[in-house]
Amino acid sequence: MRKAEIWHNPRCSKSRETVTLLKERGVEVEEVRYLEDPPGRARLEEVLGWLGREPSGLIRRKEKLFTELGLKEATEEELLSAMAEHPRLIERPVVIVGEAAAVGRPPENVLALFGEE
């Protein structure tokens, strides 16, 4: 059976849609409620590497906290630290399969992890 880990926020429609999409395709989904059980800095760095992104490519710029923390001119290092400390800033959902990852925006983006499009 195919398996995937998803950094999931059940209040987010894209996150819910991604879970549904995966389950409909027979994928066993391990939901990680990343707001309650946040990834540490090392895990964030690992997943960013699999995504091929810098922290600026995984941060939610429209999140009110982004502005409150004054992150508009922040360095990549500062953004990474902010996401580790405030997981609400992490774009979601992130789906991880082995040592590969994709952001489910739109949800269909994650299908490439399974050789689908």
Secondary structure, 3 states (H helix, E strand, C coil): CCEEEEECCCCCHHHHHHHHHHHHCCCEEEEECCCCCCCCHHHHHHHHHHHCCCHHHCECCCCHHHHHCCCCCCCHHHHHHHHHHCHHHECCCEEEECCEEEECCCHHHHHHHHCCC
